[in-house]
Every structure is written in structure tokens, then in C-alpha cells.
């Protein structure tokens, strides 16, 4: 049953505006569903789950005033909520929405203290713990780090069948080479979601990939002569490397601290397979993208037949492309390719 929204005059002064939080909830879902597939932002959509640990649902269009773009509306709402939280430090719902908004916008550094405060207020919330672990993973280049692991373990102690926590736990095990452990955790997801769902199919693909690694490791152990002969290993196929440069004509348009996103996508697809974040000061940038940077179980570089590597410079550091961002893309390559050249040489126009 939906409660009626209070008017501006009726809104309680002790908590952030329900209207603002409600609008942000819709906007965040829109970004999670649409923005991620376009840009590769490592957000909640990375695992195909919403904050409750359930498969994410499609979202309605974001509300907003006429004349402002959806991104401007969302950014304004997030800024309003951040200001409100300075005056309302004990509102767990507000901190939770602020943290998740920052996460979807790719502002992970801002999201972490918001998640931390929300968990101080609600320490036994498995979904919050899993979301916090995911945001930490985004700042550290992967979930295989002590802080994310500790948060995931806390979530699973509270809810042993929590889907997102299990997904992260499986990813941590996979990244460590514990493929049997990854399979065990991911199988618990398959056991509780509809077999025909997209989530189940993705997890099944990840389980199959982990089993392939187990089989591949056994085969390599039984054939040392093949390694001596220089046979390609699964690790070599599961990565691409090269260099990102900036066209000389565009150098005057950027600053050293501007953010550089480098990401791989399958040819004909929009979902990123791996993402790296750097600064303009790092250019020319020698990069390696590999399967450990996978944005979703089963969606890895080694799973693609062909892919492209793109780079984009964002002055705002926003994961979503903005007019005026600078961009470039490589030619199509196969997994395992090296020496890939990406020149950032074009300016994104207004839509």
C-alpha cells in the first residue's frame, strides 16, 4: 500500500524530504538500468542486482523540471540530499539513498562515507553491507580486497542466502583462483532464482567458466610439454593491453586531474567487460584490462569473440558521458591482443 506523499509544507523537518528521496530512488534506478549499459560504470548494476539483493527491475522515466536534462535533474537532487544530510546526521534512509546515488553516478569516493554512516546507524542490514562492499571494490579495482571481503562476510552471517553478497563472495573466490569456492557460492544463487531469469543464466555462465578453469588447470598440469612449447594460457586470452594517447590538438582542452575511463566492450554489445580509471596526467597510458575486472559474472574479456577498447576523458569524473567529453576507440581485436592503440581524438556533441 502506497502512503500519500506529504506536501512541501507538511514534510517533517526531522528527516530528509520524502519527495526528494522518492524522486532520487527513481532517478538512481534509471541510471542503473540505462547509464551502466552505455558507459560501464561499476555500480549496483554490475551484479544485475538492486540494493535488496534481488534482480533489478526496469525503472520508469526520471521526473524533473522542463528545460533541464535528466542528468542535471539527478545531480541537483543528489546535491540537495547531501546538504540535507549535514543537518540530519541520524537519518539512515537518507544516508542510504545518498550512498546509492553516489555509487550509480560513479562517485565512489563520496559514496563510501555515506555507506559508512548508514551502516553505523543500521549495522545489521545485509543489503547495505553488500552494497558498501561493492562500492569499496569499485575504488580498489576489484572485490578481492580485505575490506570488501569483511563486509561480505558480515552480510552472509546475517543472511546466508543474500544474493548480492553471494555474488560478491563468489567473485572474490574466483579472483583468487578458488574456482571450486566460487562455484559453491554462485550455485546458492541459482538454487533460489527462477531458472529462466537473466540472472540465473548469467550465474550459470559464470559457473561454467569456473568449471572450465578447473578443467584447464588439470589439463595444463598433465601437459607440461605444451607449456614449454609456448601454448597460450587462459590468462593470456583473458586480457588485452595497449596504450591510450591524446591527440595533440585536444591537449589544451584538458587538465591533468581530469578523469580518464578505459573500457573494453564486445563488438556489437554495449555492456562493458572491464573498466579502468586513470587521470589525464597518466597519458600516454599503458593499460591492461583482464578478466579480474569483469563487471558481471560470465561477462569477461575471454568470453568475447571480438572487442573494442574505448577511452573517454571526463572533466566531472562522471561515469555517464557528457557533451564536451573527449573520446576515442580502437579497431576490433580478439581477446589476448596486445599493442592496441587508442587515440582520444573526438569531442562528444550534444545529443
C-alpha positions in Angstrom: 0.0 0.0 0.0 1.5 3.3 -1.0 1.3 6.2 1.5 0.4 9.6 0.2 3.3 12.0 -0.2 3.2 15.0 2.1 3.1 18.5 0.7 6.2 20.7 1.0 4.7 22.4 4.0 3.7 19.1 5.6 7.1 17.4 5.1 8.7 16.6 8.5 11.6 18.7 9.4 13.5 15.9 11.2 14.1 13.8 8.2 15.0 14.5 4.5 12.1 15.2 2.2 10.2 12.0 1.3 9.5 13.6 -2.1 13.3 14.2 -2.7 14.2 10.7 -1.7 11.4 9.2 -3.7 12.5 11.1 -6.8 16.1 10.1 -6.3 15.1 6.4 -6.0 13.5 6.6 -9.4 16.5 8.5 -10.9 19.0 6.1 -9.4 17.2 3.2 -10.9 17.1 4.9 -14.3 20.9 5.4 -14.2 21.5 1.8 -13.0 19.5 0.4 -15.9 20.4 2.9 -18.6 23.7 4.6 -17.7 25.6 1.4 -16.9 24.9 -0.3 -20.2 26.1 2.8 -22.0 29.3 3.6 -20.1 30.5 0.8 -17.9 30.1 2.5 -14.6 30.9 -0.1 -11.8 27.6 0.4 -10.0 24.9 -1.7 -8.4 24.0 -2.8 -11.9 27.4 -4.6 -12.1 25.9 -7.7 -10.5 22.4 -7.2 -12.0 21.0 -6.7 -8.5 19.3 -3.9 -6.7 20.0 -2.8 -3.2 17.9 -5.6 -1.7 19.8 -8.4 -3.3 17.0 -9.2 -5.7 17.3 -9.0 -9.5 16.9 -5.3 -10.6 13.7 -4.3 -12.2 13.2 -1.9 -15.1 12.6 1.7 -14.0 10.2 4.4 -15.2 11.5 7.6 -16.6 13.0 10.1 -14.2 10.9 13.0 -13.2 12.2 16.6 -13.5 11.5 20.1 -14.4 11.3 21.1 -18.0 14.4 22.6 -19.6 16.9 20.6 -17.5 18.4 17.4 -18.8 17.8 14.2 -16.7 21.5 14.2 -15.6 21.2 17.8 -14.4 18.0 17.0 -12.5 19.6 13.9 -10.9 22.8 15.8 -9.9 20.7 18.6 -8.4 18.7 16.1 -6.4 21.8 14.4 -5.1 23.3 17.7 -4.1 20.1 18.7 -2.3 20.1 15.4 -0.4 23.8 15.8 0.6 23.1 19.2 2.0 20.1 17.9 4.0 22.2 15.1 5.5 24.6 17.7 7.0 21.6 18.7 9.1 20.2 15.2 9.6 23.1 13.0 10.5 21.0 10.3 12.1 18.7 9.6 9.2 19.6 6.1 7.9 17.2 6.2 5.0 18.7 9.5 3.7 22.3 8.2 4.1 21.4 5.0 2.3 19.9 6.8 -0.7 22.8 9.3 -0.8 25.3 6.4 -0.9 23.5 4.5 -3.6 23.1 7.7 -5.7 26.8 8.4 -5.5 27.5 4.8 -6.4 25.4 4.8 -9.5 26.9 8.2 -10.5 30.4 6.7 -10.3 31.3 8.9 -7.3 32.6 6.1 -5.2 34.9 8.2 -3.0 31.8 10.2 -1.9 29.7 7.0 -1.6 32.0 5.3 1.0 31.5 7.7 3.9 27.8 7.8 3.2 27.6 4.0 3.3 29.8 4.0 6.4 27.4 6.3 8.2 24.3 4.4 7.1 25.8 1.1 8.5 26.7 2.9 11.8 23.0 3.6 12.1 21.8 0.2 10.7 24.6 -2.2 11.4 22.6 -5.4 10.8 21.4 -4.7 7.2 22.9 -7.3 4.8 21.9 -5.4 1.7 23.7 -2.2 3.0 26.8 -4.3 3.8 26.8 -5.9 0.3 26.3 -2.5 -1.4 29.1 -1.0 0.7 31.4 -3.9 -0.2 30.6 -3.3 -3.9 31.4 0.4 -3.7 34.7 -0.4 -1.9 35.5 -2.9 -4.7 35.0 -0.1 -7.3 37.6 2.1 -5.6 40.1 -0.8 -5.3 39.8 -2.3 -8.8 38.0 -5.4 -7.7 36.2 -7.2 -4.8 39.3 -9.2 -3.8 40.4 -6.9 -1.0 40.2 -7.3 2.8 37.6 -4.6 3.4 35.2 -5.9 0.8 35.7 -9.4 2.0 35.0 -8.5 5.6 31.8 -6.6 4.6 30.6 -9.6 2.5 31.3 -12.0 5.4 29.2 -9.8 7.7 26.4 -9.7 5.2 26.4 -13.5 4.8 26.4 -14.1 8.6 23.2 -12.0 8.7 21.7 -13.6 5.6 23.5 -16.7 4.3 21.3 -16.7 1.1 21.7 -13.0 0.3 22.0 -12.9 -3.5 24.3 -9.9 -3.9 26.6 -11.0 -1.0 26.9 -14.5 -2.6 27.7 -12.9 -6.0 30.5 -10.9 -4.4 31.8 -13.8 -2.4 31.9 -15.9 -5.5 33.8 -13.2 -7.4 36.3 -12.9 -4.6 36.9 -16.6 -4.6 37.2 -16.6 -8.4 39.7 -13.8 -8.5 41.9 -15.7 -6.0 41.8 -18.8 -8.2 39.5 -20.7 -5.9 37.2 -21.8 -8.6 35.5 -24.5 -6.6 34.7 -21.9 -3.9 33.3 -19.6 -6.5 31.0 -22.3 -7.9 29.7 -23.2 -4.4 28.7 -19.6 -3.7 27.2 -19.0 -7.1 25.3 -22.2 -7.0 23.4 -20.9 -4.0 22.1 -18.1 -6.2 21.0 -20.4 -8.9 19.1 -22.5 -6.3 16.9 -19.6 -5.3 16.1 -17.7 -8.5 13.9 -18.6 -11.4 15.8 -20.8 -13.9 14.6 -18.8 -16.9 15.7 -15.5 -15.4 18.5 -13.5 -16.9 20.3 -13.5 -13.5 20.2 -17.3 -13.4 21.6 -17.6 -16.9 24.5 -15.2 -16.1 25.4 -17.1 -13.0 25.2 -20.4 -14.8 27.6 -19.0 -17.4 30.0 -18.0 -14.6 29.8 -21.4 -13.0 30.6 -23.0 -16.4 33.5 -20.7 -16.8 34.9 -21.6 -13.4 34.5 -25.3 -14.2 36.4 -24.6 -17.4 39.2 -23.1 -15.4 39.3 -26.2 -13.1 39.4 -28.4 -16.2 42.0 -26.2 -17.9 44.3 -26.2 -14.9 44.1 -30.0 -14.7 44.9 -30.3 -18.4 47.9 -28.0 -18.1 49.2 -29.9 -15.2 49.1 -33.1 -17.3 50.8 -31.5 -20.3 54.0 -29.6 -19.3 55.4 -30.1 -22.8 52.6 -27.9 -24.2 53.6 -25.1 -21.8 57.2 -25.5 -22.8 56.2 -25.1 -26.4 54.6 -21.8 -25.7 50.9 -22.7 -25.8 48.6 -19.9 -24.9 47.2 -20.0 -21.3 43.7 -19.0 -20.3 45.1 -16.0 -18.5 46.8 -14.7 -21.7 43.5 -15.0 -23.6 41.6 -13.2 -20.8 43.2 -9.8 -21.2 44.0 -7.1 -23.7 46.7 -4.4 -23.4 47.9 -1.4 -25.3 48.3 2.4 -25.0 45.9 5.3 -24.8 47.1 8.7 -26.2 45.6 12.1 -26.5 45.5 13.9 -29.9 47.8 17.0 -29.7 45.0 19.2 -31.0 42.9 18.5 -27.9 45.6 18.9 -25.2 44.5 22.5 -24.4 41.0 21.3 -23.5 42.0 19.1 -20.6 43.6 19.4 -17.2 46.0 16.9 -15.5 43.4 15.9 -12.9 40.6 15.2 -15.5 39.4 11.6 -15.3 40.2 9.0 -18.0 37.9 5.9 -18.3 39.3 3.0 -20.3 36.9 0.1 -21.0 36.5 -2.9 -23.2 33.2 -3.9 -24.9 32.3 -6.8 -27.1 31.8 -5.9 -30.7 28.0 -5.3 -31.2 27.4 -5.1 -27.5 27.0 -2.2 -25.0 27.9 -3.9 -21.7 31.5 -3.3 -20.7 33.7 -6.3 -20.0 36.3 -4.5 -18.0 37.0 -0.9 -16.9 40.0 1.1 -15.7 40.1 4.6 -14.3 43.1 7.0 -14.5 44.0 10.7 -14.9 45.0 12.8 -17.9 48.3 13.2 -16.1 48.9 9.5 -16.7 48.7 9.9 -20.5 50.1 8.3 -22.6 48.7 5.5 -20.5 49.9 1.9 -20.9 46.9 -0.3 -19.9 45.9 -3.9 -19.3 42.3 -5.0 -19.0 41.7 -8.5 -17.9 39.0 -11.0 -16.6 39.6 -10.0 -13.0 38.0 -6.6 -13.9 34.8 -8.3 -15.1 31.7 -6.1 -14.4 29.3 -9.1 -14.2 29.7 -12.8 -13.7 30.3 -14.5 -17.0 30.8 -11.3 -18.9 34.6 -11.4 -19.3 37.1 -10.5 -22.0 37.8 -14.1 -22.6 34.1 -14.7 -23.3 34.1 -12.3 -26.3 34.9 -13.3 -29.9 35.9 -9.7 -30.7 36.0 -6.5 -28.7 37.0 -2.8 -28.9 38.8 -0.7 -26.3 37.5 2.8 -25.8 38.8 5.7 -23.7 37.0 8.9 -22.6 38.1 12.0 -20.7 35.6 13.4 -18.3 36.2 16.7 -16.5 33.4 15.9 -14.0 34.6 12.4 -13.3 31.1 11.2 -14.1 30.7 7.7 -15.4 28.0 8.9 -17.8 29.1 10.5 -21.0 28.6 14.3 -21.1 28.7 16.8 -24.0 32.2 18.1 -24.3 33.9 14.8 -23.1 36.7 13.6 -25.3 36.7 10.1 -26.6 38.4 7.6 -28.8 38.1 3.9 -29.7 40.3 1.1 -31.1 39.7 -1.1 -34.0 38.1 -4.5 -33.3 40.6 -7.0 -31.7 40.5 -10.5 -30.4 40.9 -11.4 -26.7 44.5 -11.7 -25.9 45.5 -8.9 -28.2 48.4 -6.6 -27.2 49.8 -3.3 -28.6 46.3 -1.9 -29.0 46.3 1.8 -29.9 43.5 4.1 -28.7 43.8 7.8 -29.5 41.4 10.2 -27.8 40.7 12.5 -30.7 37.0 13.5 -30.8 34.6 15.6 -28.7 31.2 14.3 -27.8 28.5 16.6 -29.1 25.2 17.4 -27.5 22.5 14.7 -28.1 
